[in-house]
Amino acid sequence: MPVQLLSRTPARASYGGLLAVMCACVVLVIGTVAAVNLAVPALAAGALHPSPSALLWIVDTYVVVFACLVIPGGAAGDRFGRKGVLLTGLGLFAAGALLSAVASDVPLLLVGRAVTGVGAAAVLPNTLAVLLHAVPADRRAATTATWASMTGIGGVVGNVGGGAVLSGGSWRWLFLAAVPVALVLAALTARVAPVQPRHDRPLDPLGTALLVAASVALLLGVVQGPEAGWGSPVVVAGFVASAVLFTVWTLVGLRAAHPLLDPRLFRVRALRDACLGMTAVFFGMFALFYVNASFLQYGKGFGVLRTGLAVVPLTAPLVLAARRAGRVAGRVGLDVTLALAFASIGGGLLGLSTSGAGTPYAAYAAWLAVIGVGLALALPALSGAVAGALPPDRAGVGAGLQATTREFGSALGVAVVGTVLAARFAAALPADVRAGDAPHTVAQALASVDPGGADDVRAAFVSAAQDALRVTGVAVLVLGAFVVLGSLLSRRRAGRVGPGGACSRLGSSR
């Protein structure tokens, strides 16, 4: 019986196998976001000839669809069975990756990226939901910390794996390589994941439609901002429509007997702060991945494989320290832990912004390690706070909320850093290149100059990348300060709360 399964402690081998497969699924869907950044130079110079706007959409279509559907994906798992929805998601992921690999034009590539995003939205929230329902209560905190660290490690694995694949062929191989990985993980999931009880809670179709529409409108404004301008009609309309739709969603959710995501949850300041913190972390991390892929290739002359391997120093703290982050929080408190985390991430980004073409790689790697320390401290703490906001029968929605904040942060990071990068690069280009059609990708600018002018183009890009990383670092520090200040204020109001208190208070607020 499924209920008996939940009440028993799984054998160590069974637990280890399930954890490994679920973590591998997380690495696949998160790594895909990072890996495609490495393909941007190849795509820009390839036969499809995408515009700068199209390049951003090739990166962000997956992220937008992923972010908009991930909460409904978790709710579908709660309602129809997490294992089945997870397997369906892996199948869709493989189909979308295959379509992307064979796309003959940009619109078909975007369709493939969208289908892959639908699959990812079904996969990610249900991996955590499967794990939390299959392990005893005393292992859930450690399991959540391990799962959370995979969201950071996935980005680095995507860079390394993507670099390895791209070094041997066309950008199409990047998408094609994801197909067998997804199918193998589907076979392993079918074998090791337990069948868990379904819940009869309605899916709230109206609330789901409003939430998805509001999210699409918001992300449309975010992604179109770099190309159309932040004050353009389409961007302003996207933000206004999003505000209206989120307001209507809130009013509908307050009246619904079983809302998809209860708006009342956001009355809990600790949950709001955790969501903002997760958004800030992934804003910084994926802005870094977007800049790093081109900076190392154009600015330092790295090959695509070396570029992927170059971010490995970011991984070491995540692997070594993520599961110990709870002990750090226990000793110094959650507020100090988050302050250290955001100082490390923001400070590391500012440190990277001082790197130029002649900067030794060792110095570059050291700043990456500093950022990795911040990620190792932040991800488990923030994931635990969000996960504690919902009861166990809503684990899928809770995981979906985490994933939504991460993907919003990722999309926002790519959009903002893309805006700064494009503007500063265009401004720094030599006057004769600037006189042509704008905006320019680096590939277009290099193709328009003689060999003697290539160094000026690369210098312009390095300068733009430094400015983009500087803006990102400051933004992370400011957002982190809001998160820590909010946490301090909520604790002052609620009285003294222990290291696990944020989660406990969120859970009891229900």
Secondary structure, 3 states (H helix, E strand, C coil): CHHHHHHCCCCHHHHHHHHHHHHHHHHHHHHHHHHHHHCHHHHHHCCCCCCHHHHHHHHHHHHHHHHHHHHHHHHHHHHHCHHHHHHHHHHHHHHHHHHHHHCCCHHHHHHHHHHHHHHHHHHHHHHHHHHHHHCCHHHHHHHHHHHHHHHHHHHHHHHHHHHHHHCCCCCHHHHHHHHHHHHHHHHHHHHHCCCCCCCCCCCCHHHHHHHHHHHHHHHHHHHHHHHHCCCCHHHHHHHHHHHHHHHHHHHHHHHCCCCCCCHHHHHCHHHHHHHHHHHHHHHHHHHHHHHHHHHHHHHCCCCHHHHHHCCHHHHHHHHHHHHHHHHHHHHHCHHHHHHHHHHHHHHHHHHHCCCCCCCCHHHHHHHHHHHHHHHHHHHHHHHHHHHCCCCHHHHHHHHHHHHHHHHHHHHHHHHHHHHHHHHHHHHHCCHHHHCCCCCCCHHHHHHCCCHHHHHHHHHHHHHHHHHHHHHHHHHHHHHHHHHHHHHHHHHHHHCCCCCCHHHHHHHHCC
